[in-house]
Amino acid sequence: MKSQQFMGAGMLLDRLTAQVGDRDQAIKILIERGHMTPDQKWTPEGAKRNAMTAAERAKDRASRETGLPVSHFKYDPKTNKATKR
């Protein structure tokens, strides 16, 4: 998967671009999520997400969905999902 090369912090736009295949589409998604403004600047929430690695974002998503602490999850880069330890 192309997005595997964009796993680090500060690579949210590059990773999403690799996943959807188009930078403009990735920007549109980020704007819809409230992570980016129409002039393509990070919102405070977007800057926070962009500062996370792919693993941290996956664990954060799992934590929000379950209510469990982030420390209860491990990350699988092949599926881009976090599962309970």
C-alpha positions as CSV (number, residue, x, y, z in Angstrom):
1,M,0.0,0.0,0.0
2,K,1.4,3.4,-1.0
3,S,0.3,5.0,2.2
4,Q,2.7,2.9,4.2
5,Q,5.5,5.3,3.4
6,F,3.6,8.1,5.1
7,M,3.2,6.8,8.6
8,G,5.0,9.5,10.6
9,A,3.8,12.7,12.3
10,G,3.2,15.6,10.0
11,M,2.2,13.4,7.1
12,L,-1.6,13.3,7.4
13,L,-2.3,15.0,4.0
14,D,0.3,12.9,2.2
15,R,-1.1,9.7,3.7
16,L,-4.7,10.6,2.9
17,T,-3.6,11.5,-0.6
18,A,-2.0,8.1,-1.1
19,Q,-5.1,6.4,0.3
20,V,-7.6,8.2,-2.0
21,G,-5.3,8.7,-4.9
22,D,-5.9,12.4,-5.4
23,R,-4.5,15.4,-3.4
24,D,-7.5,17.6,-4.2
25,Q,-9.9,14.9,-3.0
26,A,-7.8,14.5,0.2
27,I,-8.0,18.2,0.9
28,K,-11.7,18.1,0.3
29,I,-12.1,15.3,2.9
30,L,-10.0,17.2,5.4
31,I,-12.0,20.3,4.9
32,E,-15.3,18.3,5.4
33,R,-13.9,16.8,8.6
34,G,-13.0,20.2,9.9
35,H,-9.2,19.5,9.9
36,M,-8.4,22.0,7.2
37,T,-9.8,25.4,6.2
38,P,-10.8,26.2,2.6
39,D,-7.5,28.1,2.2
40,Q,-5.7,24.8,3.0
41,K,-4.5,25.7,6.5
42,W,-4.8,23.3,9.4
43,T,-7.5,24.0,12.0
44,P,-6.4,23.5,15.6
45,E,-8.0,20.0,15.6
46,G,-6.3,19.3,12.2
47,A,-2.9,20.4,13.5
48,K,-3.4,18.1,16.4
49,R,-4.2,15.2,14.2
50,N,-1.4,16.0,11.8
51,A,1.1,16.0,14.7
52,M,0.1,12.3,15.4
53,T,1.6,9.3,13.6
54,A,-0.8,6.9,11.8
55,A,-0.6,4.6,14.8
56,E,-1.5,7.3,17.3
57,R,-4.5,8.4,15.1
58,A,-5.7,4.7,14.9
59,K,-5.4,4.3,18.7
60,D,-7.2,7.6,19.3
61,R,-10.1,6.5,17.0
62,A,-10.4,3.2,18.8
63,S,-10.2,4.9,22.2
64,R,-13.0,7.3,21.3
65,E,-15.2,4.5,19.9
66,T,-14.8,2.3,23.0
67,G,-14.1,4.8,25.8
68,L,-11.0,2.8,26.8
69,P,-7.6,4.5,27.3
70,V,-5.3,4.7,24.3
71,S,-2.9,2.5,26.2
72,H,-5.3,-0.5,25.8
73,F,-4.7,-0.7,22.1
74,K,-2.1,-2.0,19.7
75,Y,-1.7,-0.9,16.1
76,D,-1.6,-3.0,13.0
77,P,-0.1,-1.1,10.1
78,K,-1.3,-3.6,7.6
79,T,-5.0,-2.8,8.4
80,N,-4.5,0.7,9.8
81,K,-6.6,-0.3,12.8
82,A,-6.0,-0.5,16.5
83,T,-7.2,-3.5,18.5
84,K,-7.4,-4.3,22.2
85,R,-4.2,-5.7,23.6
